[in-house]
Amino acid sequence: MKKILLVALMFFMATQANATLMSAHSFTGNFDNDESRYYIQFDVTADNSTVDLTSLGYAGGVNADGTTIADGGFDSQLFVFNSASSLLASDDDSSSTVSAFGGNSWDAFISITLDIGTYFAVLTQYDSDYQSGDLVTGTWSNSGVVNFLDVDDNLRTSSYAFDISGENLANVGGIGHNTTPTPVSEPTTLAILALGLLGFAGRRFSK
C-alpha cells in the first residue's frame, strides 16, 4: 500500500513540475484623445512561453473576465516590446471578429513566444506607431484620426478593451497615457509599471 501511495505521490509531483502556469488578464477603459496609449507590463517566468494579446474594442465580444464588450470602439493596434524598448511584434487587423457597427475586422491580435524577462505591450489607435526614444515620452506618429472616426469615416467611441493571456505570466499591470481606465483590483501593479518604465528610461539615458 505504501508503495502505491509513493508512486501516486511521485506521479503527482512530476505532473505538477511539468504543469504550465496559465493566466489571463483584461483591461478596459476609454482613451481621452486620439493619441492616447495604454501600456501593459508583464513578466514571463519560463522560456518558450506562448503569450496571446488581443483587442476587443472595435468589434466587441466577451473578454477574459467574462465581461461583454460593446461593439463600436476605435480601430486599435498592438505592439510588444522587450525591456530594452526593442519592438518584438506589432499588429493591426489580425482578429477575425467582424464589427456589426463598422462591418470590418479591425481588432488586433498577437501570439508570440517569449523567454524569461519583462515585457511591455502597448495599445494605440490606428495609425499611431512607435518611432523612437522612451516608450512613454518618446516619439509616436499621430493617428491621423479626429474624434475616433475610422478610415471609412464611421464614428467610433473612445472605448478600449484588451486581453493578455498565456503561459507563465506574472506581475501583469497596466497604466494609461491620456486614458481613463476601468479601476483594477490591484493598484500596486500600476505603481510597479510606472517604476519599471522610469527605471528602463533612466537606464537607457545613462548609457
C-alpha positions as CSV (number, residue, x, y, z in Angstrom):
1,M,0.0,0.0,0.0
2,K,2.8,2.4,0.9
3,K,4.5,1.7,-2.5
4,I,1.2,2.5,-4.3
5,L,0.9,5.8,-2.4
6,L,4.6,6.6,-3.1
7,V,4.1,6.0,-6.8
8,A,1.0,8.1,-6.8
9,L,2.8,10.9,-5.0
10,M,5.7,10.8,-7.4
11,F,3.4,11.0,-10.4
12,F,1.5,13.9,-8.9
13,M,4.8,15.8,-8.2
14,A,6.0,15.1,-11.7
15,T,2.8,16.4,-13.3
16,Q,2.9,19.5,-11.1
17,A,6.5,20.2,-12.0
18,N,5.7,20.0,-15.7
19,A,2.4,21.9,-15.5
20,T,2.3,25.2,-17.3
21,L,1.0,28.2,-15.4
22,M,-1.8,29.7,-17.4
23,S,-3.4,33.1,-16.7
24,A,-5.5,35.8,-18.3
25,H,-5.9,39.5,-17.6
26,S,-8.4,42.0,-19.0
27,F,-8.1,45.8,-19.3
28,T,-10.9,48.2,-20.3
29,G,-11.5,51.9,-20.3
30,N,-11.6,54.9,-22.5
31,F,-9.0,57.0,-24.4
32,D,-9.1,60.7,-23.6
33,N,-8.0,61.6,-27.1
34,D,-6.9,60.1,-30.4
35,E,-3.3,60.0,-29.5
36,S,-3.7,58.1,-26.2
37,R,-1.9,54.9,-25.4
38,Y,-2.3,52.1,-22.9
39,Y,0.7,50.3,-21.5
40,I,0.8,46.8,-20.0
41,Q,3.8,45.5,-18.2
42,F,4.2,41.7,-17.7
43,D,6.8,39.2,-16.7
44,V,7.4,35.8,-18.3
45,T,8.8,33.3,-15.9
46,A,9.8,30.4,-18.2
47,D,11.5,30.2,-21.6
48,N,9.5,29.4,-24.7
49,S,6.2,30.6,-23.3
50,T,3.3,31.5,-25.6
51,V,1.5,34.8,-24.9
52,D,-1.6,35.9,-26.7
53,L,-2.6,39.6,-26.8
54,T,-5.9,40.7,-28.3
55,S,-8.1,43.8,-28.5
56,L,-11.9,43.6,-28.4
57,G,-12.9,47.2,-28.5
58,Y,-13.6,47.5,-32.2
59,A,-15.9,44.6,-32.8
60,G,-16.8,43.7,-29.2
61,G,-17.1,40.3,-27.7
62,V,-16.6,38.7,-24.3
63,N,-13.3,39.3,-22.6
64,A,-11.3,37.0,-20.3
65,D,-13.1,38.4,-17.2
66,G,-16.4,37.3,-18.7
67,T,-17.5,40.9,-19.4
68,T,-19.4,41.6,-22.6
69,I,-17.6,44.3,-24.6
70,A,-19.8,46.5,-26.8
71,D,-19.2,46.8,-30.5
72,G,-18.2,50.3,-31.6
73,G,-14.8,51.1,-30.2
74,F,-11.9,52.6,-32.2
75,D,-9.6,50.8,-34.7
76,S,-6.9,49.6,-32.4
77,Q,-3.4,48.2,-32.9
78,L,-0.9,46.4,-30.6
79,F,2.8,46.4,-30.0
80,V,5.1,44.2,-27.9
81,F,8.5,45.4,-26.7
82,N,11.2,43.9,-24.5
83,S,12.7,45.6,-21.5
84,A,15.2,47.4,-23.7
85,S,12.3,49.0,-25.6
86,S,13.0,47.0,-28.8
87,L,10.0,46.2,-30.8
88,L,9.3,42.4,-31.0
89,A,5.9,42.3,-32.7
90,S,3.0,44.5,-33.9
91,D,-0.4,44.0,-35.3
92,D,-3.3,46.0,-36.6
93,D,-6.1,43.8,-38.1
94,S,-5.5,40.1,-37.4
95,S,-8.6,39.4,-35.5
96,S,-11.4,37.6,-37.4
97,T,-14.2,39.2,-35.4
98,V,-16.3,41.4,-37.6
99,S,-17.9,44.6,-36.2
100,A,-21.6,44.8,-36.9
101,F,-21.3,48.5,-36.4
102,G,-18.5,49.1,-38.8
103,G,-18.5,45.9,-41.0
104,N,-14.7,45.3,-40.6
105,S,-12.3,43.1,-38.7
106,W,-10.1,45.8,-37.2
107,D,-9.2,44.4,-33.8
108,A,-5.6,43.4,-33.3
109,F,-4.2,40.0,-32.3
110,I,-0.6,38.9,-31.5
111,S,0.5,35.4,-30.5
112,I,4.2,35.4,-29.5
113,T,6.7,33.0,-27.9
114,L,8.8,34.7,-25.3
115,D,11.6,33.8,-23.0
116,I,12.1,34.8,-19.3
117,G,12.0,38.5,-18.9
118,T,10.0,41.7,-18.6
119,Y,7.9,42.9,-21.5
120,F,5.6,45.8,-22.4
121,A,2.5,45.7,-24.6
122,V,1.1,49.0,-25.9
123,L,-2.4,49.5,-27.3
124,T,-2.9,52.5,-29.6
125,Q,-5.4,53.8,-32.1
126,Y,-4.6,53.2,-35.8
127,D,-2.2,54.6,-37.2
128,S,-0.2,55.7,-34.2
129,D,3.2,53.9,-34.4
130,Y,6.3,53.9,-32.2
131,Q,9.1,55.8,-33.8
132,S,12.0,56.2,-31.3
133,G,13.0,57.0,-27.7
134,D,11.5,56.0,-24.4
135,L,8.2,54.2,-24.8
136,V,6.2,56.7,-22.8
137,T,8.0,60.0,-23.5
138,G,9.5,59.1,-26.9
139,T,8.1,59.8,-30.4
140,W,5.0,58.2,-31.7
141,S,3.4,59.1,-35.0
142,N,0.0,60.8,-35.0
143,S,-3.0,58.6,-35.6
144,G,-4.3,60.9,-38.3
145,V,-7.8,60.4,-36.8
146,V,-10.2,63.1,-35.3
147,N,-12.7,62.2,-32.7
148,F,-12.3,58.4,-33.2
149,L,-13.5,58.3,-36.8
150,D,-12.2,55.2,-38.7
151,V,-10.7,55.4,-42.2
152,D,-14.2,54.9,-43.6
153,D,-15.4,58.0,-41.7
154,N,-17.5,55.9,-39.4
155,L,-17.9,57.5,-35.9
156,R,-16.4,55.2,-33.3
157,T,-16.2,55.5,-29.5
158,S,-13.1,56.1,-27.3
159,S,-13.7,52.7,-25.6
160,Y,-10.8,50.1,-25.5
161,A,-10.7,46.5,-24.4
162,F,-7.6,44.4,-24.2
163,D,-6.8,40.9,-23.0
164,I,-3.4,39.2,-22.3
165,S,-3.3,35.5,-21.7
166,G,-0.9,32.6,-21.9
167,E,1.7,30.6,-20.2
168,N,3.8,31.6,-17.2
169,L,2.7,35.2,-16.8
170,A,3.4,37.2,-13.7
171,N,3.2,40.8,-12.4
172,V,0.8,41.9,-15.1
173,G,-0.3,45.5,-14.7
174,G,-1.5,48.4,-16.8
175,I,-1.2,52.2,-16.9
176,G,-2.7,54.7,-19.3
177,H,-1.2,57.6,-21.2
178,N,-4.1,60.0,-21.5
179,T,-6.7,57.3,-20.8
180,T,-9.5,56.7,-18.3
181,P,-9.0,53.1,-17.3
182,T,-11.6,50.9,-15.5
183,P,-10.5,50.6,-11.9
184,V,-8.4,47.4,-11.3
185,S,-8.3,45.4,-8.1
186,E,-4.6,45.6,-7.6
187,P,-3.5,49.2,-7.8
188,T,0.1,48.3,-6.8
189,T,0.6,46.8,-10.2
190,L,0.2,50.3,-11.6
191,A,3.0,51.6,-9.4
192,I,5.2,48.7,-10.4
193,L,4.6,49.5,-14.0
194,A,5.4,53.2,-13.6
195,L,8.6,52.5,-11.7
196,G,9.6,49.9,-14.3
197,L,9.1,52.4,-17.1
198,L,11.1,55.1,-15.3
199,G,13.8,52.6,-14.5
200,F,14.2,51.5,-18.1
201,A,14.1,55.1,-19.2
202,G,16.9,56.0,-16.8
203,R,18.9,53.0,-17.8
204,R,18.7,53.9,-21.5
205,F,19.7,57.5,-20.9
206,S,22.6,56.6,-18.6
207,K,24.4,54.6,-21.3
